[in-house]
Amino acid sequence: MSTPKDPVDLIVEQWAVVRPDLDTTAMEVFGRVFRLARAMGDRMEQAYARYGISRGEFDVLAALRRSEAPHTLPPRRLSATLMLTTGGMTGRLDKLERAGLLRRSPDPHDRRGLQVTLTDEGLRLIDEAVGAGLAVQTAALSALDSGQAAQLADLLRPLLSATAS
C-alpha cells in the first residue's frame, strides 16, 4: 500500500518542472519536518489549553517537574534549559505564579538569588498535562509501527545534533 502524496510532494514536483537541476532532497525532509512541527505544535497547544496553560508554560512546569524533589530551580537555570531570555522567563513565571502553579522564594544559598518551586497544584497539573500531551503524540505516531517510530527517532538525533547551536 502506498502513501498518498502530500503537499511537499506537490511542491517538489513543481520545482522539478521549473528547475530540474535542483536536488530537492533537503526540501523534502525539512518541508515535512516544518509542517509536522507546526501541526503537532497546534495539537499540543490544544491539549495544554484544557489545563489553562500554553506550550511555553507547560515547558516551564515540565522543567521543574523533571528536577528532583522538591522540584526547585533558579530562574537562570530555567531560562538556560528552555533557551529563553530572562524577560521571557519572567512573564511566564509571573503568570504561573498568579495561577498558583509555582512560587518564587529567596534562594537560601544566595542572598541575591531566587528559586522557583512547583506548588502541589502545579505538580498535579503538570502530571495530568504531560499525560495528555503524550496521548496526542502517541496518537500521531500510530501512523508508524514501533520499529519505524524508533528508526525515525534515531534518524532525527544526529540531524538535530548537527544543527543545534
C-alpha positions as a Markdown table, in Angstrom:
| # | Residue | x | y | z |
|---|---|---|---|---|
| 1 | Met | 0.0 | 0.0 | 0.0 |
| 2 | Ser | 1.5 | 3.3 | -1.0 |
| 3 | Thr | 1.2 | 6.5 | 1.0 |
| 4 | Pro | -0.8 | 9.3 | -0.9 |
| 5 | Lys | 1.1 | 12.3 | -2.0 |
| 6 | Asp | 1.4 | 15.1 | 0.5 |
| 7 | Pro | 1.7 | 18.9 | -0.1 |
| 8 | Val | 5.5 | 18.6 | -0.1 |
| 9 | Asp | 5.4 | 16.1 | -3.0 |
| 10 | Leu | 3.5 | 18.6 | -5.0 |
| 11 | Ile | 5.9 | 21.4 | -4.3 |
| 12 | Val | 8.9 | 19.2 | -5.2 |
| 13 | Glu | 7.1 | 18.2 | -8.5 |
| 14 | Gln | 6.6 | 21.9 | -9.3 |
| 15 | Trp | 10.3 | 22.7 | -8.7 |
| 16 | Ala | 11.3 | 19.7 | -10.9 |
| 17 | Val | 9.3 | 21.3 | -13.8 |
| 18 | Val | 10.8 | 24.8 | -13.5 |
| 19 | Arg | 14.2 | 23.9 | -12.1 |
| 20 | Pro | 15.1 | 20.2 | -12.9 |
| 21 | Asp | 18.7 | 21.0 | -12.0 |
| 22 | Leu | 17.8 | 21.3 | -8.3 |
| 23 | Asp | 18.4 | 18.5 | -5.8 |
| 24 | Thr | 15.3 | 18.9 | -3.6 |
| 25 | Thr | 16.1 | 16.2 | -1.1 |
| 26 | Ala | 16.6 | 18.7 | 1.7 |
| 27 | Met | 13.4 | 20.4 | 0.8 |
| 28 | Glu | 11.5 | 17.1 | 1.1 |
| 29 | Val | 12.9 | 16.4 | 4.5 |
| 30 | Phe | 12.7 | 19.8 | 6.1 |
| 31 | Gly | 9.4 | 20.7 | 4.4 |
| 32 | Arg | 7.9 | 17.7 | 6.1 |
| 33 | Val | 9.6 | 18.4 | 9.4 |
| 34 | Phe | 8.4 | 22.0 | 9.4 |
| 35 | Arg | 4.8 | 21.1 | 8.5 |
| 36 | Leu | 4.8 | 18.3 | 11.1 |
| 37 | Ala | 6.2 | 20.6 | 13.8 |
| 38 | Arg | 3.6 | 23.2 | 13.1 |
| 39 | Ala | 0.7 | 20.7 | 13.0 |
| 40 | Met | 1.9 | 19.0 | 16.2 |
| 41 | Gly | 2.6 | 22.3 | 17.9 |
| 42 | Asp | -1.0 | 23.3 | 17.3 |
| 43 | Arg | -2.3 | 19.9 | 18.6 |
| 44 | Met | -0.1 | 20.3 | 21.7 |
| 45 | Glu | -1.3 | 23.8 | 22.3 |
| 46 | Gln | -4.9 | 22.5 | 22.3 |
| 47 | Ala | -4.1 | 19.7 | 24.6 |
| 48 | Tyr | -2.5 | 22.0 | 27.2 |
| 49 | Ala | -5.2 | 24.7 | 26.8 |
| 50 | Arg | -7.5 | 22.3 | 28.6 |
| 51 | Tyr | -5.3 | 22.8 | 31.7 |
| 52 | Gly | -5.2 | 26.6 | 31.3 |
| 53 | Ile | -1.6 | 26.7 | 30.1 |
| 54 | Ser | 0.3 | 27.3 | 26.9 |
| 55 | Arg | 3.1 | 25.2 | 25.4 |
| 56 | Gly | 5.6 | 27.6 | 26.8 |
| 57 | Glu | 4.1 | 27.5 | 30.3 |
| 58 | Phe | 4.0 | 23.7 | 30.0 |
| 59 | Asp | 7.7 | 23.8 | 29.3 |
| 60 | Val | 8.4 | 25.7 | 32.5 |
| 61 | Leu | 6.3 | 23.4 | 34.6 |
| 62 | Ala | 7.8 | 20.3 | 32.9 |
| 63 | Ala | 11.4 | 21.5 | 33.6 |
| 64 | Leu | 10.6 | 21.9 | 37.2 |
| 65 | Arg | 8.8 | 18.5 | 37.4 |
| 66 | Arg | 11.9 | 16.8 | 35.8 |
| 67 | Ser | 14.1 | 18.3 | 38.5 |
| 68 | Glu | 14.5 | 16.3 | 41.7 |
| 69 | Ala | 12.1 | 16.9 | 44.6 |
| 70 | Pro | 11.3 | 19.5 | 45.8 |
| 71 | His | 11.1 | 20.5 | 42.1 |
| 72 | Thr | 13.0 | 23.7 | 42.5 |
| 73 | Leu | 15.3 | 25.5 | 40.1 |
| 74 | Pro | 16.8 | 29.0 | 39.9 |
| 75 | Pro | 15.2 | 31.2 | 37.2 |
| 76 | Arg | 18.5 | 31.5 | 35.4 |
| 77 | Arg | 18.8 | 27.7 | 35.0 |
| 78 | Leu | 15.2 | 27.5 | 33.8 |
| 79 | Ser | 16.0 | 30.2 | 31.2 |
| 80 | Ala | 19.0 | 28.3 | 30.0 |
| 81 | Thr | 17.2 | 25.0 | 29.9 |
| 82 | Leu | 14.3 | 26.5 | 27.8 |
| 83 | Met | 16.6 | 28.8 | 25.8 |
| 84 | Leu | 14.6 | 31.9 | 26.9 |
| 85 | Thr | 15.7 | 35.4 | 27.7 |
| 86 | Thr | 15.2 | 36.3 | 31.4 |
| 87 | Gly | 12.5 | 38.7 | 30.3 |
| 88 | Gly | 10.6 | 36.0 | 28.5 |
| 89 | Met | 11.0 | 33.7 | 31.5 |
| 90 | Thr | 9.8 | 36.4 | 33.9 |
| 91 | Gly | 6.5 | 36.7 | 32.0 |
| 92 | Arg | 5.9 | 33.0 | 32.2 |
| 93 | Leu | 6.8 | 32.8 | 35.8 |
| 94 | Asp | 4.5 | 35.7 | 36.7 |
| 95 | Lys | 1.5 | 34.1 | 35.0 |
| 96 | Leu | 2.2 | 30.6 | 36.5 |
| 97 | Glu | 2.7 | 32.1 | 40.0 |
| 98 | Arg | -0.6 | 34.1 | 39.7 |
| 99 | Ala | -2.3 | 30.8 | 38.8 |
| 100 | Gly | -0.8 | 29.2 | 41.9 |
| 101 | Leu | 1.2 | 26.6 | 40.0 |
| 102 | Leu | 4.6 | 27.7 | 41.2 |
| 103 | Arg | 6.1 | 30.0 | 43.8 |
| 104 | Arg | 9.3 | 32.1 | 43.8 |
| 105 | Ser | 11.2 | 32.5 | 47.0 |
| 106 | Pro | 14.7 | 33.7 | 48.1 |
| 107 | Asp | 17.5 | 31.3 | 47.5 |
| 108 | Pro | 18.8 | 30.2 | 50.9 |
| 109 | His | 22.3 | 29.7 | 49.4 |
| 110 | Asp | 22.5 | 33.0 | 47.5 |
| 111 | Arg | 21.2 | 36.3 | 49.0 |
| 112 | Arg | 20.8 | 37.8 | 45.6 |
| 113 | Gly | 19.1 | 34.8 | 44.0 |
| 114 | Leu | 15.7 | 33.3 | 43.7 |
| 115 | Gln | 14.4 | 29.8 | 43.4 |
| 116 | Val | 11.2 | 28.6 | 41.6 |
| 117 | Thr | 9.3 | 25.7 | 43.1 |
| 118 | Leu | 6.3 | 23.8 | 41.8 |
| 119 | Thr | 3.3 | 24.0 | 44.1 |
| 120 | Asp | 1.2 | 20.9 | 44.9 |
| 121 | Glu | -1.3 | 22.2 | 42.4 |
| 122 | Gly | 1.4 | 22.7 | 39.8 |
| 123 | Leu | 2.7 | 19.2 | 40.4 |
| 124 | Arg | -0.8 | 17.8 | 39.9 |
| 125 | Leu | -1.5 | 19.9 | 36.8 |
| 126 | Ile | 1.8 | 19.0 | 35.1 |
| 127 | Asp | 1.4 | 15.3 | 35.8 |
| 128 | Glu | -2.0 | 15.4 | 34.0 |
| 129 | Ala | -0.9 | 17.7 | 31.2 |
| 130 | Val | 2.2 | 15.6 | 30.3 |
| 131 | Gly | -0.1 | 12.5 | 30.0 |
| 132 | Ala | -2.5 | 14.4 | 27.8 |
| 133 | Gly | 0.4 | 15.7 | 25.6 |
| 134 | Leu | 1.9 | 12.2 | 25.3 |
| 135 | Ala | -1.5 | 10.8 | 24.3 |
| 136 | Val | -1.7 | 13.3 | 21.4 |
| 137 | Gln | 1.9 | 12.5 | 20.3 |
| 138 | Thr | 1.3 | 8.7 | 20.6 |
| 139 | Ala | -1.9 | 9.0 | 18.5 |
| 140 | Ala | 0.1 | 10.8 | 15.8 |
| 141 | Leu | 2.8 | 8.2 | 15.9 |
| 142 | Ser | 0.2 | 5.5 | 15.3 |
| 143 | Ala | 0.7 | 6.1 | 11.6 |
| 144 | Leu | 4.1 | 4.3 | 12.1 |
| 145 | Asp | 4.8 | 0.9 | 13.6 |
| 146 | Ser | 7.0 | 0.8 | 16.7 |
| 147 | Gly | 10.1 | 0.0 | 14.6 |
| 148 | Gln | 9.5 | 2.9 | 12.3 |
| 149 | Ala | 9.0 | 5.3 | 15.2 |
| 150 | Ala | 12.3 | 4.1 | 16.8 |
| 151 | Gln | 14.1 | 4.4 | 13.4 |
| 152 | Leu | 12.7 | 7.9 | 12.9 |
| 153 | Ala | 13.9 | 9.0 | 16.4 |
| 154 | Asp | 17.3 | 7.5 | 15.6 |
| 155 | Leu | 17.5 | 9.3 | 12.2 |
| 156 | Leu | 16.5 | 12.7 | 13.7 |
| 157 | Arg | 19.0 | 12.5 | 16.6 |
| 158 | Pro | 22.2 | 13.2 | 14.6 |
| 159 | Leu | 20.4 | 15.7 | 12.4 |
| 160 | Leu | 19.3 | 17.7 | 15.5 |
| 161 | Ser | 22.8 | 17.4 | 16.9 |
| 162 | Ala | 24.4 | 18.7 | 13.7 |
| 163 | Thr | 22.1 | 21.7 | 13.6 |
| 164 | Ala | 21.9 | 22.6 | 17.3 |
| 165 | Ser | 23.6 | 25.9 | 18.1 |
